[in-house]
């Protein structure tokens, strides 16, 4: 996983939301595609479509013309901020997450903290926190 490309995606999304742009172009790669799919599932973006070497992303706005998400922050750069037990999960997500959600990479793939609330954590061995989306 390239954190430089992930950081570029996050900065483009944050800049677009501040400038109230309807759509942006981001570089195509598998990580960006998976992250955008998760943001669409969580209803933070309206849609996205792949076009050759880039992805066209449509941002979602409220009726008051403000972006659905306030900001997206990259948590893990090259260091590992891990979730290794049920207790770690509970402490991190419930104490630090008042509004919004996290995206993490686990041994089973990419998940949002909202997805993990619905799943039993027995099969999830651990994970690396990637992003925090703030509403």
matplotlib code that plots the C-alpha trace (Angstrom):
import matplotlib.pyplot as plt

x = [0.0, 1.3, 0.6, 1.7, -1.2, -3.6, -2.5, -3.0, -6.6, -7.4, -6.0, -7.9, -11.2, -10.7, -9.8, -12.8, -15.1, -13.8, -14.1, -17.6, -16.6, -19.1, -16.5, -12.8, -10.4, -8.0, -5.4, -6.5, -5.1, -6.7, -6.4, -8.1, -10.9, -11.4, -11.4, -13.8, -16.1, -16.2, -16.9, -19.8, -21.1, -21.0, -22.7, -19.9, -19.6, -22.4, -20.7, -17.4, -16.5, -13.3, -12.1, -8.8, -6.0, -8.1, -11.3, -14.0, -15.5, -18.8, -19.0, -22.2, -23.7, -26.5, -29.4, -27.5, -24.7, -22.1, -20.2, -21.4, -18.0, -16.2, -12.7, -10.9, -7.6, -4.9, -4.0, -1.4, 1.5, 4.3, 3.9, 1.4, -1.5, -2.9, -6.1, -5.3, -8.1, -11.7, -10.7, -8.4, -11.3, -13.8, -11.5, -10.4, -13.7, -16.1, -13.9, -12.4, -15.1, -17.9, -19.0, -17.7, -16.0, -12.7, -11.5, -9.0, -7.2, -7.6, -6.5, -9.9, -9.7, -10.9, -13.6, -15.2, -15.7, -19.4, -19.0, -17.0, -19.8, -22.1, -19.7, -18.5, -14.8, -13.9, -12.4, -10.6, -7.1, -6.0, -5.9, -4.2, -6.0, -5.9, -8.4, -10.8, -13.8, -15.3, -18.9]
y = [0.0, 3.4, 6.0, 8.8, 7.9, 7.6, 10.9, 12.5, 11.1, 12.5, 15.9, 16.1, 15.1, 17.6, 20.4, 19.7, 19.7, 23.1, 24.6, 23.0, 21.2, 18.8, 16.3, 15.6, 13.4, 11.1, 8.7, 5.1, 2.5, -0.4, 1.2, 4.4, 2.3, 0.3, 3.5, 5.3, 2.2, 2.4, 6.1, 5.5, 2.8, 5.1, 7.8, 10.3, 10.6, 10.4, 8.1, 7.4, 5.9, 4.6, 6.2, 5.0, 6.1, 8.1, 7.9, 10.5, 11.2, 13.0, 14.6, 14.6, 17.8, 18.5, 20.7, 23.6, 23.2, 21.8, 18.6, 15.5, 15.0, 17.8, 16.3, 13.1, 12.5, 10.1, 8.3, 5.7, 6.8, 4.3, 3.5, 0.9, 2.0, -1.4, -2.8, -6.2, -7.1, -6.5, -4.1, -2.1, -1.9, -0.7, 1.8, 3.4, 3.6, 4.4, 6.8, 8.7, 8.7, 11.0, 11.8, 10.0, 6.7, 5.0, 2.9, 0.2, -2.6, -6.0, -9.5, -9.9, -6.7, -3.1, -2.3, 0.8, 1.0, 0.9, -2.5, -3.8, -2.8, -5.2, -8.1, -10.4, -9.7, -13.3, -13.7, -10.3, -10.9, -7.3, -4.2, -1.0, 2.2, 4.2, 7.0, 8.9, 10.6, 13.4, 14.5]
z = [0.0, -1.0, 1.7, -0.6, -3.0, -0.1, 1.3, -2.2, -2.4, 1.1, 0.4, -2.9, -1.2, 1.6, -0.8, -3.0, 0.0, 1.1, -2.4, -2.8, -6.0, -7.5, -8.8, -8.8, -10.7, -8.7, -9.8, -10.4, -8.1, -6.2, -2.8, -3.9, -5.5, -2.2, -0.1, -2.4, -2.4, 1.4, 1.4, -1.0, 1.3, 4.2, 2.1, 2.2, -1.5, -4.1, -6.7, -8.5, -11.8, -13.3, -16.5, -17.9, -15.6, -13.2, -11.1, -11.3, -7.8, -7.2, -3.8, -1.8, -0.2, 2.2, 1.5, 3.1, 0.5, 2.9, 2.2, 4.1, 5.7, 7.5, 7.0, 6.3, 8.2, 7.5, 10.7, 9.7, 7.7, 7.8, 11.5, 12.6, 14.9, 15.6, 17.0, 18.4, 20.8, 21.5, 24.3, 22.0, 19.5, 22.2, 23.7, 20.5, 18.6, 21.4, 23.4, 20.5, 17.9, 18.7, 15.2, 12.2, 11.5, 10.9, 8.0, 8.8, 7.1, 8.8, 8.0, 6.3, 4.1, 4.4, 7.0, 8.4, 12.2, 11.5, 9.7, 12.6, 15.0, 13.1, 12.7, 15.4, 16.0, 16.6, 13.1, 13.0, 14.4, 14.2, 12.0, 11.0, 11.3, 8.0, 8.0, 10.2, 8.6, 10.7, 10.1]

ax = plt.figure().add_subplot(projection="3d")
ax.plot(x, y, z, "-o")
ax.set_aspect("equal")
plt.show()
